[in-house]
Amino acid sequence: MVQVRVLGVALLALIVASILIVPSESILVYASSTQQESLESKSSVKGHDRIVCVAKILVEKVKDRITGILGLAEKYNITIPDNMTDILSRVKSLLANASRIVDKEPIQAIKLALRAMKEFKPIAVYIIRSLPSNERREIVENRLENAIARREVLLRSIEERLEWLSNKSVNTPENLWRRIDEAKQLLTQARELIRSGNYSVSQVYGILHRVDTTITSILRELYSYTGKAWHRIVFMEHAYHRFLRSLVVLVRGINVSIDLVEKGEVDKALSIINRLANATSRLIDYTSKLIAISKNRSLENVSSLLEEIHSTLVGVEEHLLKAGEYLRVNETLSALNELDTAVNMLTTLLKENKEVFKDIAVHLRVLARVSEKIHRIIGKTLGKIIAEKTIDLMIFINRIEHKLHVLKKMYEEGKISVEEYRDSLQHIKQLLENIKNKLENLPKTPEKILEKINKLVEWINEQLSNLPTPQ
């Protein structure tokens, strides 16, 4: 579940990436909280999978460390004392159990791996002390240098996350940056001490311990101060990315369906529109769940926009279903009008929330092209209708009139905003004017229909003039 604990997952991944460079209890604090929270909803599956992935990395890393040290014993013919063989058997058993349960109980697997590492320590110390002096010194220096490098990587990762939050206009405590600098200075001190050649391992580890303490406090404060903001941003971006992906599919589907309508392949167009309506229905259900989750977590801004997306999708689904109904009875013009309305609703949503959705210019251009194509095909279809049955065109115009009155009522009842009402009126006005231009170019103009269109355009202009001036 993408909750404040999403930050916990990120921090856990960072900590494991550094492989035990902060106290083991910190790993368990963040991992446990992440797992507990991730099991609270259906989306916990993804959270659990992430924890399993992290746990597997840690278990394998511990295995590699232990195998590497045992490999040194074999290479230099170092025999492990009898009093340590039981410890080694226990360590191997712990790791075997950790590997066995990691998929179902990742937190317990981490605990077993850390316990194995702890129990193996006296064996590791014995093997390293038994190595030839030159080899021992080189191994110790390499391990210390690697320990410093891992902490530097971890600090850089924390910095990147702080920068990411800052870019999202989330304030981060200044003292976090100061403590990161302090930790970096300590690491520089440790590296200089090693390179001087005049040091003891305990001295270096003493400095690294101070760094570990600082990193742990940074992670805890980062989690405490920015957890909710982190969660809000990740939650929003996940939801909006899903919506934009679905928008691309919807627009492509509508575009293909109107091409098929133009070719006269109505059955194929109807099949695509039905699939689009079903996909939109699933997206509506998904959005409903996100709204419930966001309200449960008091993310008012998120739930507000999600409700707007949800409302738009409900409208889009309704118009897709109507388009399908009209196609079934060969009312092509009405079907195209319903598809045009669906496209217009998506366009309005993106325009009104352009500060939230990224790179919407591309989507808006595509939506505009699809709408233009629909208008072109409507114009082309009009000629055929007029040549065959003028009454069908009048029915179509009457439906537009009905739609206008429905929009007015929704606006007066506060169900749509002034921006949505204005955009819808302007869109319908453009459609009517396109129809009018087409009719006026016919050899014999249908005067009654033109009169009706002129009255509707006049009514729309009156409505637009009474609306508040856009800021």
VENFENMO-V31289 format. One record per residue. RES is the residue in one small letter. D_FIRST is the distance of its C-alpha to the first C-alpha in Angstrom with 1 decimal. Layout:
# VENFENMO-V31289
RES_D_FIRST + RES_D_FIRST
This chain:
# VENFENMO-V31289
m_0.0 + v_3.8 + q_5.7 + v_9.1 + r_8.1 + v_7.7 + l_11.4 + g_11.6 + v_10.7 + a_13.3 + l_15.7 + l_15.5 + a_16.3 + l_19.1 + i_20.4 + v_20.6 + a_22.2 + s_24.9 + i_25.3 + l_25.9 + i_27.4 + v_25.8 + p_26.3 + s_24.4 + e_23.2 + s_21.1 + i_19.3 + l_18.5 + v_17.6 + y_14.8 + a_13.7 + s_13.9 + s_11.9 + t_9.1 + q_9.4 + q_9.9 + e_7.0 + s_4.6 + l_7.1 + e_7.0 + s_6.1 + k_7.4 + s_4.7 + s_4.4 + v_7.6 + k_7.1 + g_5.7 + h_8.6 + d_10.8 + r_10.7 + i_11.8 + v_14.3 + c_15.6 + v_16.2 + a_17.7 + k_20.0 + i_21.2 + l_22.1 + v_23.9 + e_25.8 + k_26.8 + v_28.2 + k_30.1 + d_31.5 + r_32.7 + i_34.4 + t_35.9 + g_37.2 + i_39.0 + l_40.4 + g_41.6 + l_43.6 + a_45.3 + e_46.3 + k_47.6 + y_49.8 + n_50.8 + i_49.2 + t_49.3 + i_46.7 + p_48.6 + d_48.8 + n_47.2 + m_44.0 + t_43.7 + d_42.0 + i_39.4 + l_38.8 + s_38.5 + r_35.9 + v_33.9 + k_34.0 + s_32.9 + l_29.9 + l_28.8 + a_29.5 + n_27.3 + a_24.5 + s_24.7 + r_24.9 + i_21.8 + v_19.5 + d_17.6 + k_17.0 + e_17.1 + p_16.3 + i_16.6 + q_19.9 + a_21.0 + i_20.6 + k_22.7 + l_25.3 + a_25.6 + l_26.2 + r_28.7 + a_30.5 + m_30.8 + k_32.2 + e_34.6 + f_35.8 + k_36.8 + p_40.4 + i_41.0 + a_39.7 + v_42.0 + y_44.9 + i_44.5 + i_44.3 + r_47.3 + s_49.3 + l_48.9 + p_51.8 + s_51.9 + n_51.4 + e_48.5 + r_46.9 + r_47.3 + e_45.8 + i_42.8 + v_42.2 + e_42.5 + n_40.1 + r_37.5 + l_37.9 + e_37.8 + n_34.6 + a_33.1 + i_34.0 + a_32.7 + r_29.3 + r_29.0 + e_30.2 + v_27.5 + l_24.8 + l_26.5 + r_26.6 + s_22.9 + i_22.3 + e_24.9 + e_23.3 + r_20.0 + l_22.2 + e_24.2 + w_21.2 + l_20.2 + s_23.9 + n_24.1 + k_21.5 + s_23.8 + v_21.8 + n_24.3 + t_24.0 + p_26.4 + e_29.6 + n_30.1 + l_27.1 + w_29.2 + r_32.3 + r_30.8 + i_29.6 + d_33.3 + e_34.5 + a_32.5 + k_33.9 + q_37.4 + l_37.1 + l_36.1 + t_39.1 + q_41.3 + a_40.2 + r_40.9 + e_44.3 + l_45.1 + i_44.5 + r_46.5 + s_49.4 + g_49.9 + n_50.7 + y_47.7 + s_46.4 + v_43.1 + s_42.4 + q_43.0 + v_40.5 + y_37.9 + g_38.7 + i_37.7 + l_34.5 + h_33.6 + r_34.0 + v_31.8 + d_29.1 + t_29.3 + t_29.1 + i_26.0 + t_24.2 + s_25.1 + i_24.1 + l_20.6 + r_20.3 + e_21.7 + l_19.7 + y_16.5 + s_18.3 + y_19.8 + t_17.5 + g_13.9 + k_13.5 + a_15.5 + w_13.5 + h_10.3 + r_12.4 + i_14.0 + v_11.3 + f_9.6 + m_13.2 + e_14.3 + h_11.7 + a_12.8 + y_16.4 + h_16.6 + r_15.6 + f_18.2 + l_20.9 + r_20.6 + s_21.1 + l_23.9 + v_25.7 + v_25.7 + l_26.9 + v_29.7 + r_30.8 + g_31.0 + i_33.0 + n_35.2 + v_36.0 + s_36.7 + i_39.2 + d_40.9 + l_41.4 + v_42.7 + e_45.1 + k_46.3 + g_46.8 + e_44.2 + v_42.7 + d_41.3 + k_39.2 + a_38.0 + l_37.2 + s_35.1 + i_33.0 + i_32.6 + n_31.5 + r_28.8 + l_27.7 + a_27.6 + n_25.4 + a_23.0 + t_22.9 + s_22.4 + r_19.2 + l_18.0 + i_19.0 + d_16.9 + y_13.8 + t_14.8 + s_15.4 + k_11.9 + l_10.8 + i_13.7 + a_12.9 + i_9.5 + s_11.5 + k_14.4 + n_12.7 + r_11.8 + s_15.3 + l_14.8 + e_18.1 + n_19.0 + v_15.8 + s_16.2 + s_19.9 + l_19.8 + l_17.3 + e_19.8 + e_22.5 + i_20.9 + h_20.4 + s_24.1 + t_25.4 + l_23.7 + v_25.3 + g_28.6 + v_28.3 + e_27.7 + e_30.7 + h_32.9 + l_32.0 + l_32.9 + k_36.1 + a_37.0 + g_36.7 + e_39.0 + y_41.5 + l_41.6 + r_42.4 + v_45.5 + n_46.4 + e_45.8 + t_44.7 + l_45.2 + s_43.0 + a_40.3 + l_40.4 + n_40.3 + e_37.1 + l_35.5 + d_36.8 + t_35.3 + a_31.8 + v_32.3 + n_33.5 + m_30.5 + l_28.2 + t_30.6 + t_30.7 + l_27.0 + l_26.9 + k_30.0 + e_28.9 + n_25.7 + k_27.1 + e_26.0 + v_22.3 + f_22.6 + k_23.9 + d_27.0 + i_27.6 + a_31.3 + v_31.1 + h_29.3 + l_31.8 + r_34.7 + v_33.5 + l_33.1 + a_36.6 + r_38.1 + v_36.8 + s_38.1 + e_41.4 + k_41.7 + i_41.1 + h_43.8 + r_46.1 + i_45.7 + i_46.2 + g_49.4 + k_50.5 + t_49.9 + l_51.8 + g_55.0 + k_54.7 + i_54.0 + i_56.9 + a_59.2 + e_58.3 + k_57.2 + t_57.1 + i_55.8 + d_52.4 + l_52.1 + m_53.0 + i_50.3 + f_47.8 + i_49.0 + n_48.9 + r_45.2 + i_44.5 + e_46.5 + h_44.4 + k_41.2 + l_42.6 + h_43.4 + v_39.9 + l_38.5 + k_40.9 + k_40.0 + m_36.2 + y_37.1 + e_39.4 + e_36.8 + g_34.2 + k_31.9 + i_32.2 + s_32.9 + v_36.2 + e_34.9 + e_33.6 + y_36.9 + r_39.0 + d_37.2 + s_37.6 + l_41.2 + q_42.0 + h_40.4 + i_42.5 + k_45.5 + q_45.2 + l_44.9 + l_48.0 + e_50.0 + n_49.2 + i_50.6 + k_53.6 + n_54.5 + k_54.3 + l_56.6 + e_59.0 + n_59.7 + l_60.7 + p_64.5 + k_64.4 + t_61.9 + p_60.5 + e_61.6 + k_59.9 + i_56.5 + l_57.0 + e_58.1 + k_54.9 + i_52.8 + n_54.8 + k_54.2 + l_50.5 + v_50.3 + e_52.5 + w_50.2 + i_47.2 + n_49.1 + e_49.9 + q_46.3 + l_45.3 + s_48.1 + n_47.0 + l_43.4 + p_42.6 + t_43.3 + p_40.1 + q_39.5
